[in-house]
Amino acid sequence: MGVWRVTADVLATSRFALSPLSETFGALGLLATGDAPPWQRAWAEAHRPAFRARVAADPFSTDLLDQVLGHKWVPDYFLAPPVTREARVTDELATVRATPRDVALADLAVAMAGAPLPVGVQVPDPAGATADLLAWVWEHTVAPDWPRRRRQLQADITARSAAMTSRGWAAALADLGPKIRWLGEGQLQINAGDRPPRDLTGARLFLVPITAPRGWVMWDQPHAYALVYPAGGALAPTSPTTAPTALRDLLGATRADLLTRLDTPASTSQLAAATGLALGTVAHHLRVLNAADLIHRRRAGRDVLYQHTDLGRRLSRTAEEASDPGPSGRAV
């Protein structure tokens, strides 16, 4: 499945979407493998003992993680494309639970790539057992952190939507993954496989960001397809301030930091995700900077983006030059 063929109609109806269940599945993988990226290491270490105890007490979960999910193919019934811009995890889990036993076992067998199906997963209701495991991961490890994660994912959507508006699909799809790229002429490369191209004519296409470092594809043939990808940018708050000292002294550390970050357009949610500040706090400081004519705002679809004005850019650069140490290590 190296290439998806997408018509102009598919592109026109494509949407970015949030999927709590996709975020949960990504979290499941990080907890199971112990291979969490730096920005999620503390979270994984805090939840892994309880997760391991939950898995050890359930033969289905043990065999599922040890033998089935160790292969590259995720069983189809685990995940389906969202049907709205922001799916509800209860609805997504209900879709998993509704999978008939024979369909779930067939999907598990495909994921095993010809190896014998483990006894532990051959339970009366494998789909229900799968949903129970995913629900536990959601409730105990993801849901308490969902507001912060949601801000980060929405920030990625905002940035990519703005890029698509100004520079087209190739810009919106940049950096979705090492093997994903827009080839032009209606062709979207999703991996380096040599499978025949898949024609998405008449289907809906969703792009779903997650905070885990690796993505996947999913579908409900022939109606909908989704490309799940790691959200771009830093997924943890960056340094408290990157602004020059002179600018901090003039504006205060928070406003100086926000102004420094606005060399490129960003939304309130994106800035909150990058700085770790509350949305209300960011919004207040942006209003002050806007009133001082240091930044301006413009609408991009449903989002409002902020960026330097010429005055704000000159102020930032002047302050940076004033704070730049000379050869003696002192300001010149």
N, C-alpha and C positions, 0 to 999 in steps of 0.2 A: 504494500500500500504506500508506494513512494510518493504518488502525486494525486491530488484531488483536482478534478476539473470543475471549475465554478463559473457559471454564466454571469452576465451582467445583472440578471434578475436575482440570482443568489446573493451577489455582493450587495445589491441594493437593499435586500431584506435581512442581511446579516446583522448580528447584534453582539455587543459585549454583554456578559451576564455574570452574576455571582451565584455560586453553588456551594452552600455550606457542606453538602455531602462530599463534594470533590475536595474541599479543604480538609474534611475529616479523613478521607482516604489518604491524602498526602500525609497527614499527621500519623495515621496508622503505620505507614511505611517507615517514617522516621523513628517511631517508638519501637518497631519490630527489629529494625536493622541496627539501631544505635549509631547511624551515620547522619546525625543532625548537623546542619551548617552552623557556623559560629553564632548567627543571630538567633538561633533556636536551641542552642545547646543547654542553656539554663532551664528553659521550659521542658526539654526532653528529660533532663536529669531529675527534675522535680516529679515528673509523672511516670517515669519508667518503672519504678518498683511496684506501684499499684497496677500498672498495665501488665507486667509480667505475672503478678499474682492472679489477675483475672484470666489470663490466657492459660496458665498452668492448671487452673481449676476446671477447664473446659476442653475435653478431648477434641471437639470440633475445631475450636480456635487454634489449638496446638498444631494439629495436622494441616490446617489451612495455611498457617503462617510458615511452618517448617517445610512443607512439601509443595503446596500449590502456588503460593505467591512468590516462591523463589524463582519461578520461570518468568519470562519476559511478558507473557500474555496475561492480561487481567481478565477474569471471567466476565463475559458481557453483561450478565444480570447485575453485577455490582453497581454499575453506574450508567446513567442515561443522560442525554443532553437536557438542560433545563428547558422549561416551556415558557418562562417569563424572564424578565431582566434580573430578578432576584428571587430565586427559588426558596421555598420554605423547607427546612430540613425534615419536618414531619411528613410533608408530601413526598419528598425524595425517598425517605425510608419506607413509606407505604408502597411505593413502586417496587422497591427491592423485595419486600415481603410478599407481594402479589405474584412473584415468579413461581410457576408450577415446579414440582419436585423434579420431573423428568428434564425440564429445560435447564434448571440449575445444575443438575448432575452432568448434563451434556456440556454445558459451558465450563464446568470445572474440569472435565475430561480434556477439552480442547486446550485449556490452560496448562495441563500436564504434559502436553506435547508428546503423547504416546505412552508415557509412563503409567503404571497402574494407579488407579484412583485410590487414595488412602482410605482405610476403613473408617477413620475418625470423621470424615466429611460425609459419609453415606448415612446420614441421619434422616429421620422421617421428614424434616422440614429444613433443608439446608439454606434456603433463602431466608427463612425466619431467623435461623441461627446467625447468619451473616449480618442481618439487620440488627440483631441484638448486640453483636460485637461493635458494629459501627456506631450504634446509639450510645454505647458505653463510652467509646472514645470521644464522641461529640460532647456528651453531658459532663464528663469528668476532666477533659483536657482542652477542648476547643471552645466550647460555649463560654466559659468564664473569660476567655481572651478574645472572643469574637468581635466586640466593638473595636478594639485596636486593629485586629487583622482586617476587618471590613474597611476601615479607613485607608489602610495601606493598599488594599486591592482596588478600592474606588479611585485612589490617587493614580494608580497605573492606568486604569480605564480612562480617566480624564486626560492624562498625558497622551495616550495613544489615539484617543478620539480627536484631540487637537491636531496631532501629527497627520492623521488621515485627512482631516478637513483641509489642511494647508498643503500637504505634500503627497497625498494619495496612499493607496494600499501598501505599497512597498515600505513606506515610512512607518505605518501602523504595525506592520508585521516584523519590523526589524527587532532582532534580539529575542524573539520568542523562544528560540532554542538553537543549538549549534547546527541542526540539520533542517530547520524550517526557514523557508524563504519564498517570497513571491517571485515566480519565474516570468510573469507576464503572460499575455495571451490566454488568460483564464486558467492558469495552472498554479496551484499552491503545493509546493513540496513540503511534506510533513515528516519525512524521514528518508533515509538512504536505501530503503528496501527496493527490491526489484519486482514487486508485485505489479500486476496490471493497474493502470490508472483507474480511479473510481469517479464516476460521473455523478455530480450532486444536483443535476438539473431538477428543479421542482422541490428541492429540500431547503430547510432552514439551516443556516450555519451560525453557530455560537462560538465566541471566543471567551474562554473562562480562565481568569488568572487565579493562581493559588500562591501561598507563601512557601511551599516546599520547593526544593531545588530542581526537581524533574517533573515533567508533565506527561501527558498521554492523549490519546484520542478516544472518543466514544461516539456511539450512534444509536439511533432508533430507526433502522432502515424501513422504508426509503424516505422517511419524513424529516429527520433532523440529524445533524452531525455537530460535534463539538470538538474544538481543539483546546485542551487544557494546557496552560503554559505557566512557567514561573514568572511571577510579577517582576518587572524590571526595577532597577534602582536599589538603594539600600533599604532593606526590610526591617531595620532596627533604627532607633533614633541615632542620628549622627552626633558629632561633637556638639557640646552645648552652644558654642558660638564659633563662627569662623570669620567674624568681622574684624577689621582692623581696630586697634585700641582707640585711635582717635575718633572713629565713628561710634564706638561704644560709649565713649565719654560724652559725645554730643547727643546721641539719641537714646541711650540706654542699651544694655546688652541684647535684650530680646528684639527690639525693633531694628537694631543694627544687624543682627543675624538674619532676620527676615528680609531686610532690604538687600543684603549681600546675596541671598539665595535667588533673588528675582531677576537675575541676568537672563534667565529663560522663563517663559510663562509657567505659572503654577496655580493650583486652586487652593482654597482654604484647607480642604481635606488633605491634599498632597503635602502642604506645609506642616500640618499637624502631625502627619505620619513621619515626616522627615525630622521634626524637632522633638517630638514627644510631648508637645504642648496640647492643652485642651482646645477643642474647636472654637469655643467662645473666646478664649484668650487670643488665639491667632486672629480671629475676626476683629476683635477690638483693636489690636495693633495695626492691622491692615487699614482699618478705617482712619486711624490717625495718620498713617503714612500717605494714604490717598488724599486726605484733607490738606496735607502739606505739599501736595503735588510732587511727591517723591516716587509714587507708583501710580499706574492707571489700571483700570479694569475693563475687560471686554467679555462678552458672552460667547461661548463656544458650545452650541447645542443647549443642553440643560445646565451646563457648568459655567461658572464665572472664573476667568483666569486673570491673574495679576502679574504685572511686569514693571520694571524700572521705567520711569519717564527719563527724558534726557537729563533733567536736573538730578534725579536720583542716581543715574549712572555716573554723572560727573562728580557728585558728592562721594560716592563709593570709591571711585578711582583716586580722587584727591586725598581722601583719608588713607587709602592704601599706600600711596606714595609717601605721605607724611610719616607713616608707621614703618616704612621700609628701612632697616638698619643699614648704615654705611659701613665702610671697611673696618671702623673701630668697634662696630657692634652697637653704636648709639644712633639715635634718630638724626637724620641730616636735614 
